[in-house]
Structure formats: C-alpha cells, structure tokens
Amino acid sequence: MTLILQPPNGPRIGILGLVTEEASQAGIPLPFIGLFSMVQQLIYQFVTLLVVLDPVGMLAVFVAVVSPLEPRERRKTAVLAISYAFGVLVFFIAAGELLLIQMGIPLLAFQIAGGILLLLYGKEMTLSTHAPGEGTNDSSSGLHALAVYPLAVPAIAGPGAMLTVVLLTDNRQFSLSEQLVTTGVLASVLFVFLLILMAANPIMRAIGPGGANVLRRVMGVLLTAIAVKMLLTAIAHWLSLPPLQ
C-alpha cells in the first residue's frame, strides 16, 4: 500500500484527547502520565502498521498466488513470506534512514520502484496462462522464490511499509530502546498477518480451482490498478500536480 502515516508533530494526543502537559496540570501522577503516553504510542504504531500492511486486503492476493500449491506448501509459503518481510523491514528500521541519506534516494523513488514491480506482477497474474506458484515444489527453491517475490517484497514489505518503519523509528526523534519497542510492535502486527494468511486453506476449499483462477485474474487487474495509482501519485507529487481524484 501507499499509505504512510507520519507521527504527529508537537505534543502527542492520546486516544482520549488528553495531552501530557494537560494531564500534568490536572494533577495526574507522572508515572501514570508516562505509562499513558507509552500505551498511546504503542497503539498508534500498531494501528499505523496494521493499516499500511493491510493483511486483510493482502489475503485475496495471497490466495491467488498460492492457489496451485498444496495446503502444507501454502502454510510454509506464508511463514517464509512473513519471515522475509520481517527481515526486510527490520533492516530498514536499523539502516533504512542512513541508506536513503547516503545514497541520495528520494522517497518518491521508492514509490515509483514499487509501482513498477507491482505493475509487472499484476500483468503476469492477469495475462499468464499459468499461476505464479504453479510448478513449484517443496524440494526446490520454488517456495522460497515465491515467498520472496512477490509476497514478501513488494506485496507485504512494500515501499509504503519500508518508509513507514523508517518514519516510526526516526533516529532524530526516537532512542534505541524506543526503536526496539517499535520492532516488537512490528513483529506482533506481522504475527497477526500470518494468522490471517493461514485462512487461505479454508478459502481454497470453498472456491475450488476454477474460482481460484478467476480470483487470480481479478486480483491481477486490481494490482495493476494499484500499481498505476502508485506511479501516478508519485509523479503528481514530483511535478506538484493536484492529487488524483
């Protein structure tokens, strides 16, 4: 997804609309203020990552991609994809900001690159006579390759997710301990993601091979549309054009 939620500037407002300074003036003990601030930040990060990663929206894509595989292979592919995505996002937590600065890569370049990758894969899903996972088997590197591309990158750990974890762990705003907490929040979100992907087997039993083939092509069209939107949005920002309607 392309949604990137930035932490609010200035005082952080909690879920009840209570600002830390106002809480202090209200006579609330400082330990409770600190605990409240930490909880609201955890909730903010969890919801932000959940919205950006969009596990429910990705379930249909996952079902379409792994439809040719056996149930055991689907489960293994889900675990591999989540593991690879976690590794990629942890790398961006640790070194993403420094990497972008040192290489002079603008944020829009990531969005354009992700849009191109999704565009190519959406075209393959829509027009190819074979499903992306067809022909893979557990004894080869096929499952790992499928888990890496397109599932881990760019479907799960896409440009939006990469940039979001960079923003949530900005070295100028957050200490190492806070960044470690954010990493834990990311792990919990991806665990929820994995549980949702595990629902692929019941869905496959319900729709059958024919339904999976139709779903794959429909999702290919939708992925292509998402990719085009990503590209057009990035170009519009670059050229300072009005946002897409």
Secondary structure, DSSP 8 states (H G I E B T S, - for coil): --------SSS-B-TTS-BHHHHHHTT--HHHHHHHHHHHHHHHHHHHHHHHH-HHHHHHHHHHHHTTS-HHHHHHHHHHHHHHHHHHHHHHHHHHHHHHHHHT--HHHHHHHHHHHHHHHHHHHHH-SS-TTTT--TTSSHHHHHIIIIIIIIIIS-HHHHHHHHHHT-TTT--HHHHHHHHHHHHHHHHHHHHHHTTHHHHHHHHHHHHHHHHHHHHHHHHHHHHHHHHHHHHHHHTT-----
